[in-house]
């Protein structure tokens, strides 16, 4: 305890103002001290590990023409077999490496690495960089962060986001794989736009500890890679039951090993459901490339049929509302909400954004719009979105009762030209968002090109069936001219 009558005046004033509570000098000091004593009674906690603290250097633009890397360093690997040079998105903590998560504030420096980063290190990966991203991962274009990211496979077009730097780094050959995060499609969209593989795993298959959250009930840690096999290897290194994820009950015992591709299902044994609304609303060029991918599966012996998923098109607006509500809650509480995984670094980052009012245009508009909608509707927008999430989850589950995988275009169009990109548009997340809502694994795999840009085909499988999704994606990869 302390003799100071009001040991935390600034913090108390902020909290009282937020909660609409009247307070006076010293009135709550004892209560705060009691809560701090409860905190001190518990062992120290932090995500991942502080082992292998890295000394980071800023990346020179001349050395990184695509703007993929934020900081470079060398995190010494453990004794595991992975033996790959990898990068991780800047919203995943790396001990000793500054991060601003794409925001225009002073970076925070975590003293512990995220669980997924530490698993990479232990499994033998040499983690060498953090990657550029949309501000706080809020965006699907890759254009809202502090640094411009170029698309190595489609110059003058956006790289996609929010894991823009991870996709660009893989597409440019800087690293064979990188970690990203996916809340409405932020791994799969840049994978499709940049012509690489993107895996969003089952909800809870990869621990989120140490991830600066965008929307805790939707956030997934995923993999971008040069090939399906590489994605499988990296996923296998980071997979582990997420004990802190209340929505991940189906993965409490973990997702099966996927590294031995000889155990993946044979193409001839796969039942493929082509999602009719998704293929019908694609541009002609995207539809033609996806049709070639579907034909590759059929030629390999898979049984292919068209399926309708009622309400599929409502998942994108529902996801946008959920993200907006959860992000607004994070911003209002300095990153402390149930399910948040980022720990003290995330709290410091959200606090700096609030105190300095340093939000970028897209983030500021999103916070005001969604916060205002919640207030105007008395929370009805969030309630409707939550109900729609449950509905799309049932729809995906029912469809997978009669199919092993579902197939859609990853995005309905190729990456837009930079001058045409609209960070607020929901078009890019139309077919990716349903799987963040439902929590099923989904892989984007290159299946060709249209209008001079890469096209991605998305493969969806049942929860915990990453091997099935990867098996179908590999068939497309092997028979694609992408």
N, C-alpha and C positions, 0 to 999 in steps of 0.2 A: 504494500500500500504506500501512498504518498501523502505528505502533509500539505501539498498544494491543494487549495480549495476547489480548483477547476483545472485539472491536469491536462485536459484535452479540449480547450475552448473552441478552437477552429473546427475540429471534427464534430463536436457537439452542435455547433451552430449550423453547420451544413446539414447534418442529419435532422435536426429539429425543423429546419426550413423545408426540407423535402417532405417530411411526414406531417407538416402542419401542426406541430406540437409547440406549445409555449414552454419556455424554459427560463431559468434564472441562474445567477452566479452560484456555482457549487451545488446546484440542486440535484445533479445526477452524477456527480463525481464518484460517489461510493458505488453506485450501480455499475458504472463503467469499469471501475477497478475490480468488482466481483467477476465480471465477464472476462476481463483480462486474466484474472487468477484461474478461471476455468480453462482458458487457453493454455496457460503455463502448466496446467496439470497433465496435459497431453504431450506425447512425444513429438518432436519436430517432424513436420511433414513437408514434402515437396515432390513434384513429379520426377520420375526417372532417377537419374543419378548425377552426382557432381564429379564423377571420375572422368578423366580425360578432358579437363577444361581446355578450351581452344583459345589461341591468340588470333584474333581476326584482323584483317586488313580490308579497307574499302577497295572496291573493284574499280579500276580505271576504265573509262569508257573505251579507250583505244584497245584495251585487251578483251573487251566484251561487246562486240559490235551489235549483238542482238539484245543487250540489256537484260540478260537472263539472271545474272548473279547480283546479289546485294552485298554480301561479304564473303571473302574467301578465307580459309583456315585449313588446318590439317588436324582432324580429330583421330588420334591413333587407334587403329582397329584392335579388337580382341583376337582371340585364337580361333574363332569360328571359320567355317568354310566359304563364306559368301564371296570374299575377295573381289569386290567391285568398288570403283570410285563413285560415290553417290552425292547428290545434293538434297536439301530439304527445304520446303517452303518456309518463309520467314515467320510464319505464325506458329511454328514448332520450336520450342525452346532448345537452344544449344548452349551448354554451360560456357560462359565467358564471351559469347558472341552477341553484340548489340542487335536489337531488333526494334523496328518501328511499325511493323505490319503494314507497310505502305502508307502510313500516316505522316503528316508533316509536323511531327513533334520530336523532341529529344528521345533517342532510343532508350529502351530499358535493357539491362544486362542480366539475364538469368544466371543464377548460381548453380542450377541443376538442369540437366537435359530432359527433354520430354521422354516419356516411356518408349515411344516408337524409335526415337533417335538412339537411345541407349541400347535398345534391342539390335538395331543395325550395327552399332559398334561392337557389341559382344559377339554377334554372329560373323564378324570378320570384315565388315564393310569399312572403307575409309571415307568418312564424310568430309567433304572438302568445301562446301559452300552452302549459304542460304540463298533462296531464290526470290526474285521480285514478284510482287503480288498486287492485286487491287487493294485499295484501302480497306483494312479490317476484313478482307475477303468479301466485301459487299460489291459484287459486280460480276458479270459474265463476259465482259469484253476485253479485259486486260488493259484498260486505258485509264483507270482512276487512281493508280498508285503514284508514288513520288518519281518514278523513273519510267521512261518509255521503253516498252518491250516490243521488239520486232518479231514478225512471223518468219522463221527461216525457210519455210516451205511455200509461202505465198506472200512475197514482198508487197507492201502497200495495203495488205489486209491485216486486220487485228489478229492477235494470237489467241484470243479467248481468255476467259478468266473464271475464277479469280486466280487459279494456279498458273498464271501466264509464264512466269520465269521458269518454272519446272518443265513445262511443255517445250518452251523455246530451247532450254538447255539440252534436253534430250534430242529434239529435232535437229539442232546444230551439231550434235556429236560431242558436246562438252562433257557429258556423262551418259552412261548407258541407261540410267534410271534416276528418278527423283521422287521424293514424297510430296504429296499435295494434300489439300483438304477439299471435301465435296459436301456442300450443303443443299444445293439445288442443281448441281451438275458441274461444279468447279474443277473436277478432275477430268471428267469425260468431254466437256465442251472444248477446252484447250487441246485435249488429245485429238479430237476430231479436226479442229481447225489447223493444227500443226502436223497432222499426219503421223501420230504416234499412238501407242496403246495406252489406254487409261482404265484402271480398275478401281471401282468403288466397291469395297467389300461389304459383306453383311454387317448390319448395324451391330456394333460391339465386338466385331472380330479383331479389331486393332484398338488398343487402348488409346483414349484421348488425353490422358494425363499430360499436361504441359502444352496443350493446344490452346491458343488464344481464341476463345469462342466467338462465333458469329451468331449461331442459334443452337444452343446446347442439345435440343431434342432432335435436331436434324444433322448436326455435324458428323462427318465421317473422315477418318484419315485414309488416304488412298495412295495409289502408285501410278506413276507415268513411266513408260519404258519403251525401249527401242523395239521390243518383240514381246509376244505373248509369253514365251519361256522365261525371259528376263523378269517380266512382271510377276510371274508365278514365284520365282526364286526370291524376289524382294518381299513379296507378300508373305511368303512362308517365314521369312526372317522376323517380320514385325507382328505376325498374328499371335494373339494371346487374349484370353477372355478379359473383357473390360469390367472389372469388379465394381467400378464406380459408376457404371451406366445402368440406371434403373430401367431403361427401355430395352436392354439387351438380354432379357431372361433366356431367350432361345440360344444364346451362345455362351452360357455359363461354363459349359465344358469345352468350349473352344471349337474352332473350325478345323476340319481334318487337314492333314499335310497335303500340299498340292505339288511338291517339288518333283515327284516321280511321275512324269507325264505319261509313262507307259500304263499307269493305273487310271488315267482319265477315260471317260466313256468313249466308245468308238462312235464315229459319225453315223454309222449304219444303225445304231441303237437309239439315236436321238429323235425325239418328236419336237418339231419346231413350229411354234405358233407365230405367224407374222401378224403383228398388230395392225389391223386395217386402218383405223383413223390416222395412225402415225405415218404410214406409207402413203396414204392418199393426199395428205396435205403438204408433202415435200415438193420442192421445186423439181422440174423435169430432170435436170442433171443429177441431183441427189437421188431421185427415185431410180434412175437408170443404174447408177453405181450400186445402190443397195440391192436392186433386183439381181445384179450380177453376183453379189455376195450370197443372196438367198439361193441362187442357182448353183453356186459352189457347194452349199450344204446339201442340196438335193442331189447333185451329181455324185457326192460322196456317200450317198445312201440314206441320208436323213429323210424322215417323213415330214413333209411340209404342208401346212394348212393355214388358211386365213382365219383370224379370230377377231372378234369385236370386244372391246373393253369399255363398257358404259362408264361415262364420267371421267375418262382419261384426260380429256381436255380441261377439266376443272382443277386438276392437280397443280398446274402452274400458278394460277391466281391464289389458290389456297396456300401453297408453299410461300409465295411472296408475302402473304399476310402473316403467316407464322413467323417467318424470318423478321419481318418488320416489328412485330410485337416483342419477340425475344431480344432482338438487338436494342430496341428502345429500353427494355428492362435492364439490359446490361449497361447501357449508357447512363441510365438514371441511378444505378447502384454502384458505379465504378467496377462493373464486371463481377459482382457478387450476387448470383442467383442460383437456385437449386439446379444441380447438374453441371454447373460451370466447371471447366477442367483446367483453366490456365494458371490458377494460383496467383501468388503475389506479383509476378511480372505482368500478368494481364490486368490486375487491379491498378497497378501503377500506370500502365499505358492508357487505360480508359480514364483514369483520373486526370492525367496530363491533357488528354483531348478535351475533357470538360473544362478544366481550369483555364486552359489557353484558348478555348473556343476555336480549335484548330481543325475542325472537320472540313474535309473537302466538299465540293459542291454536291456530288452525287450522294455522299453519306449524309450530309446536312439535310438535303431535300428528303431523303428517305426517312430519317429520324422524325422530322417535322410532320411529314405526311402520315406516317403510320402512328405516331404518337397522337396526332390530331384526330385521326379516324377512330382510334381506341376511345378517346375522350368523347367524341361526338356520338358514337354508337353505344356507349356504356359497355364496351367490350364485346358487342355482338359480332364484330368482324372477326375477332379471334375465335369466338365460339363456333361460328359457321366454318371457319377454316379447319378447326379441330375436328368437327364432324365430317368434313370432306376428306380429311386425312384418313380417318377410319374407313370411310367408304372406298377410297382408292386402294387401301390396303387389302380390303376384302376382295375387291375386283382382281387385283394381281394374284392373290392367293388362289382364288377360284379358277383363274385362267391356267395356273400352273398345275392344277389337278389333272388337266388333260394334255399337258405339254411338259417337256423337260426344260425347254428354254423358250423365251419370247424374243422376237427380233423387231427392232425399229431402226429408222435412221437415228443417229445420235442427235443431230440437229436437223431441222427441216430445210436449212439452206447452208451453203458454205460460208466461211468467214466473210463478213462484210468488209468493204473497203473502209479504211480508217475514217474518212470524212463522212461516211454514212452510218457509222456505229452509234447506237443509242444505248447508253449504259442502263437506262430505265426500262428497256424493252424486255418483255417476257418471252419473245419468240424463241430464243436460244435454249431456254429451259423447258420447253414444252414437253419433250419426251424424256428428259433426265429427271425432272423434279418428282414424278410419281414414285421413283425408286428410293429417293431420300425419305419421302413420306412413309413408304412401306417397309424400308429397311432391307430390301433384297439386294444381292450382289448384281452388279452390272459392269460389263466390259465394253469399252469403245475400241473398235479395231479398224484400221484403215481398209477401205474396200474399193478405192479408185479415186478418180478426180473428176471435178465438174467445174467448168468456167475457170480453169487454170488453178484450182485450189483443191486441197484434200477433202475427202468425204469419209465420215466415220459411220460404221454400222454398230448398233448397240445390241448386245446379247444379255438377257436377263435370266437368272436362274432362281431356284428356291433358296431360302435362307440356309446358309452353311454349305451350299452346293457350288462354291467357287470353281471347283474342278470341272463341273459340267459346263459352266459359262466359258471357262478358259478353253475347254476342248472344242466347243463350237467356234469360238473366236479364232483358234489356231487353224481350223479348216478354211475359214475365210482368208486369213493371212497367207496361207500357203498357196491359195489359188487366186490371189488378188494381184493386179498390176499396179497397185498403189506405190 
